[in-house]
Amino acid sequence: MHVLVTADTLSGVWIYARELVTGLVSRNIRVTLVSVGEIPLPQETSWMENLHGLEYIPTAFRLDWMQEGEADLEDSAAYLANLVREIKPDVLHLNQMCYGNLPVDTPRVVVAHTDWISWWTAVHGCGPKQTPWLRWYRDAITRGILGAGAMVAPSRWMLETVGDCYARAQRQEVIYSGRNPIFFNPYVSKEDSVLAIGRLWDAGKQVSLLTQHEHPLPVCIVGADPAVRPPQIPIRADVKLSLDQVKVAFKGPQTEAQMRTLYSKAAIYAATARYEPFSMNALEAAFSRCAIIANDIPSLREMWGESAFYFHANSAASLADAIRRLGEEPELCRNYATLAYQRARERFTAKRMIDDYLALYQQLIARESAAA
């Protein structure tokens, strides 16, 4: 089998793509990976060096949600369609929904990792203002969904949300994203500390909640690498920072080895996001045996069930209470860490993800063959 995979280099989709591509190649599947967004740095592609059966094609086409992304979509779609006709893959795995209606006969899967309208609605509490660009964007995503043989989302919440915002595909499935546990160390002695990941200006991740109250445990916020400039959109007026009163340590972007160390030492991971189709960072923390304190939103409830300790949705005071509770009760904290670790091992491994995708590919290929 030969699979063409698209992925952007500006988000967590790149980590997801690495797990997907590595897993497929390990099953003797030939993979052509096409990246869009920006050309990745050498350290971001070093994982490909020993993968035999992978062809990597980097491009710098702008993404649909980016400024001037509309101008690039026609060109990038034409490039992909010509590539498909040239290399003739058996199936397309498209991590950008806008490519679902490529003018080719190859079976295709689109994956709804995130989208602009659902992000805006979750962050601002209402839908975005209707503009010519928004109408273009909604139409591009809708046509992509309707053109695909199947749409996959990393959570049931995201699948339903995308269906409500755009359209429902002829076939829809939830395939939870996965990571390989070998990348993480769950056996290091824990420090009484809290870890979070996100940029302070990002109202979707809202790590700023951790700056609103003093905490009995040290808190470390790791900033993600701003590969693109912050979006030119208004930030919620209720996003507040109290950095002068609250002792929080801030770190810039970290290497994977540095992140592995931070995860392994932290007793608690704070999943503060108000918009989170699937929290890859929380999954990495769980594989490192961190207790998960999670914002009480539907997608995080779906992901973690009873294995996370929840705080009231978007409440900085409730988050502070949750940190205090687990800090004062170390046995309870360790129990939640074990629960999160077990749930991650049971549900969110890369192996399980690859199994699910291969089954879907084979079904789409068989359906295409039967129709022919």
C-alpha positions in Angstrom: 0.0 0.0 0.0 1.1 3.5 -0.8 -0.3 6.4 1.3 0.1 10.1 0.5 0.0 12.2 3.8 -0.3 16.0 4.1 0.6 17.8 7.3 1.3 21.3 8.4 4.5 22.2 10.2 3.0 25.0 12.4 1.0 23.0 14.9 0.8 19.8 16.9 -0.3 18.1 13.7 3.5 17.7 12.9 3.9 15.5 15.9 0.8 13.5 15.0 2.2 13.1 11.5 5.5 11.8 12.8 3.7 9.1 14.8 1.4 8.3 11.8 4.2 8.1 9.2 6.6 6.2 11.5 3.9 3.7 12.3 2.9 3.2 8.7 6.5 2.7 7.5 7.1 0.2 10.3 4.2 -1.8 8.8 5.9 -1.8 5.4 3.6 0.8 4.0 5.1 3.2 1.5 4.5 6.8 2.5 4.8 10.1 0.6 4.7 13.0 3.1 3.9 16.5 1.8 4.3 19.4 4.3 2.7 22.8 4.0 2.9 26.0 6.0 6.7 26.5 6.4 9.8 24.6 5.5 10.7 22.8 8.8 14.1 23.1 10.4 16.6 20.2 10.2 15.9 19.2 13.8 12.2 19.0 13.0 12.9 16.4 10.3 15.7 14.4 11.9 13.1 11.6 12.8 12.9 10.8 9.1 16.5 9.8 8.7 16.2 6.0 9.2 12.7 5.6 7.7 13.1 3.5 4.6 9.9 3.7 2.5 9.3 7.4 3.2 9.6 10.2 0.6 9.3 13.7 2.0 8.3 16.7 0.0 8.4 20.0 1.8 6.4 23.0 0.5 5.7 26.5 1.7 2.1 26.9 0.7 0.2 28.9 3.2 -2.6 27.3 5.2 -6.2 28.1 4.5 -6.6 30.0 7.8 -3.5 32.1 7.3 -3.4 35.7 6.0 -3.4 35.3 2.2 -4.0 31.6 2.5 -6.9 31.9 0.1 -4.5 33.0 -2.6 -2.4 29.8 -2.1 -5.2 27.2 -1.9 -5.8 26.9 -5.7 -2.1 26.5 -6.3 -1.5 24.0 -3.5 -4.5 21.9 -4.5 -3.3 21.8 -8.1 0.2 20.9 -7.0 -1.2 18.0 -4.9 -3.5 16.8 -7.6 -0.6 16.7 -10.1 1.5 14.8 -7.6 -1.2 12.3 -7.0 -1.5 11.6 -10.8 2.2 11.2 -11.0 2.9 8.9 -8.1 -0.5 7.1 -8.0 -0.9 6.4 -4.2 -3.6 4.0 -3.1 -5.1 6.4 -0.5 -4.8 10.1 0.5 -4.6 11.0 4.2 -5.2 14.7 4.2 -4.7 16.6 7.5 -6.2 19.7 5.9 -9.9 19.4 5.3 -9.8 21.9 2.4 -8.0 19.3 0.2 -10.8 16.7 0.4 -12.3 17.6 -3.0 -9.1 17.2 -5.0 -10.0 16.4 -8.7 -8.5 12.8 -8.5 -10.1 9.4 -8.2 -8.0 8.2 -5.3 -9.8 7.4 -2.1 -9.2 10.1 0.5 -9.5 10.6 4.2 -9.7 14.1 5.7 -8.8 14.7 9.4 -10.5 17.5 11.4 -7.7 18.4 13.8 -8.9 22.0 14.3 -10.7 24.7 12.4 -11.0 28.4 12.6 -14.8 28.7 13.2 -15.0 26.3 16.1 -11.8 27.8 17.6 -13.3 31.3 17.5 -16.7 30.2 18.9 -15.0 28.4 21.8 -12.7 31.3 22.6 -15.2 34.2 22.2 -18.5 32.5 23.1 -20.2 33.4 19.8 -19.7 32.7 16.1 -17.4 35.0 14.1 -18.7 38.0 12.1 -19.7 37.1 8.6 -17.2 38.5 6.1 -16.2 37.6 2.5 -13.2 35.8 3.8 -15.3 33.7 6.3 -17.7 32.8 3.5 -14.8 31.6 1.4 -13.3 29.7 4.2 -16.5 28.0 5.2 -17.2 27.0 1.6 -13.6 25.6 1.1 -13.9 23.4 4.2 -17.4 22.3 3.4 -16.4 21.3 -0.1 -13.4 19.4 1.2 -15.5 17.5 3.7 -18.2 16.6 1.2 -15.5 15.5 -1.4 -13.8 13.0 1.0 -14.5 9.4 1.3 -14.3 9.7 5.1 -13.8 12.4 7.7 -11.9 11.5 10.9 -11.7 13.6 14.0 -9.6 13.0 17.1 -12.6 13.3 19.4 -16.4 12.8 19.2 -16.8 16.4 20.3 -14.7 17.6 17.4 -16.5 15.4 14.9 -19.9 16.8 16.0 -18.7 20.4 16.1 -17.2 20.3 12.6 -20.4 18.7 11.4 -22.4 21.6 12.9 -20.1 24.3 11.6 -19.7 23.0 8.0 -21.1 19.7 6.8 -21.3 16.0 7.6 -19.2 13.6 5.5 -20.7 10.5 3.9 -18.6 8.5 6.4 -17.4 9.8 9.8 -15.2 8.2 12.4 -13.4 9.1 15.6 -9.8 7.9 15.7 -8.0 9.2 18.8 -4.5 10.5 18.2 -1.7 8.5 19.7 1.8 8.7 20.9 4.5 6.0 21.4 5.0 5.6 25.1 8.7 4.9 24.5 9.3 8.6 24.2 8.4 9.3 27.8 9.7 8.4 31.2 7.0 7.6 33.9 9.5 6.3 36.5 11.4 9.4 37.6 10.8 10.6 41.2 8.3 13.4 41.0 8.8 17.0 42.3 5.9 18.9 43.8 5.4 21.1 40.8 2.9 22.0 38.1 3.6 22.1 34.4 1.6 23.8 31.6 2.2 24.6 28.0 1.0 27.5 25.9 1.6 31.1 25.0 0.1 33.7 27.4 -1.6 35.6 24.5 -3.4 32.4 23.4 -6.9 32.6 24.7 -7.7 29.2 23.5 -5.0 27.5 25.7 -5.6 30.2 28.4 -2.6 29.3 30.5 -3.1 32.8 31.9 -5.5 31.2 34.4 -2.4 30.1 36.3 -1.4 33.7 36.9 -4.5 34.7 38.6 -3.9 33.2 42.1 -1.0 32.2 44.2 -0.3 28.4 44.3 1.3 26.3 47.0 3.3 24.5 44.4 5.8 25.9 41.9 4.2 26.5 38.5 6.2 26.3 35.2 4.6 27.5 31.9 6.5 26.5 28.8 5.8 28.7 25.8 5.3 27.1 22.4 7.5 28.2 19.6 5.7 31.0 17.7 6.4 29.7 14.2 3.9 32.3 12.9 3.1 35.7 14.2 0.2 35.9 16.6 -3.1 36.2 14.7 -4.5 39.7 14.1 -7.7 39.1 16.1 -8.9 40.6 19.3 -8.1 38.7 22.5 -10.9 38.2 24.9 -11.3 41.2 27.2 -11.5 38.9 30.3 -8.0 37.5 29.7 -6.0 38.9 32.7 -2.5 38.6 33.8 -1.3 39.1 37.4 2.4 38.3 36.9 3.5 40.8 39.6 1.6 39.0 42.4 1.9 35.4 41.3 5.2 33.5 41.2 5.2 31.6 38.0 8.3 30.5 36.1 8.3 30.9 32.3 10.4 28.9 29.9 10.8 29.5 26.2 10.5 26.7 23.6 12.1 23.5 24.7 13.6 20.6 22.8 12.0 17.2 23.0 14.6 16.0 25.4 14.0 19.0 27.6 10.3 18.5 27.5 10.7 14.8 28.4 12.6 15.9 31.5 10.0 18.5 32.5 7.2 16.1 32.1 8.9 13.4 34.0 9.6 15.6 37.0 6.3 17.4 37.2 3.7 15.9 39.6 0.8 17.7 37.9 0.0 18.8 34.4 -2.5 21.7 34.0 -4.7 21.3 30.9 -6.2 24.7 31.0 -7.5 25.1 27.4 -11.0 26.3 26.6 -10.6 24.9 23.0 -9.0 21.5 22.7 -10.1 19.0 20.0 -7.5 16.7 21.4 -4.7 17.5 23.9 -1.5 16.0 22.7 0.4 17.8 25.5 -1.8 16.3 28.2 -1.3 12.9 26.6 2.5 13.3 26.8 2.1 14.3 30.4 0.0 11.2 31.1 2.6 8.9 29.5 5.0 10.6 31.9 2.7 9.7 34.9 1.6 13.3 35.7 -1.7 13.8 37.4 -4.0 15.7 35.0 -5.9 18.8 36.2 -8.2 19.5 33.4 -10.6 22.3 32.4 -14.1 20.8 32.6 -15.0 21.1 28.9 -16.6 18.3 26.8 -13.5 17.3 24.8 -11.3 16.9 27.8 -14.1 15.0 29.6 -14.3 12.7 26.6 -10.6 12.2 26.5 -9.9 11.6 30.2 -13.2 10.4 31.8 -12.7 9.8 35.5 -8.9 9.7 35.2 -8.4 13.5 35.5 -9.1 15.9 38.3 -11.4 18.7 36.9 -11.8 22.3 37.7 -14.9 24.4 36.9 -14.8 25.5 33.3 -12.5 28.4 32.7 -12.4 29.3 36.4 -9.0 30.5 37.7 -10.2 30.2 41.3 -11.3 26.6 40.8 -8.0 25.7 39.1 -6.1 27.1 42.1 -8.3 25.1 44.4 -7.6 21.9 42.4 -3.8 22.5 42.6 -4.0 23.1 46.3 -6.1 20.0 46.8 -3.6 17.7 45.0 -0.7 19.5 46.6 -2.1 18.8 50.0 -3.0 15.2 49.3 0.0 13.5 47.6 -1.6 10.1 47.7 -4.6 11.4 45.8 -2.2 13.1 43.3 -0.3 9.8 42.8 -3.6 8.0 42.2 -4.7 10.4 39.5 -1.3 10.2 37.9 -1.7 6.4 37.7 -5.2 6.7 36.3 -4.0 9.0 33.6 -1.1 6.8 32.8 -3.3 3.7 32.5 -5.9 5.4 30.4 -3.2 6.7 28.0 -1.7 3.2 27.7 -5.1 1.7 27.0 -6.6 4.2 24.6 -4.1 6.6 23.1 -1.1 4.7 21.8 0.4 5.2 18.4 -0.1 1.4 17.7 -3.8 1.6 18.3 -4.1 4.8 16.1 -2.2 3.1 13.2 -4.4 -0.1 13.5 -7.5 2.1 13.2 -6.2 4.1 10.2 -5.1 1.0 8.3 -8.5 -0.6 8.8 -10.1 2.6 7.4 -7.7 2.8 4.4 -8.4 -0.8 3.5 -12.2 -0.3 3.6 -12.0 2.8 1.4 -9.8 1.0 -1.1 -12.0 -2.0 -1.2 -15.1 0.2 -1.7 -13.4 2.1 -4.5 -12.4 -1.2 -6.2 -16.0 -2.6 -5.9 -17.4 0.6 -7.4 -15.0 0.3 -10.3 
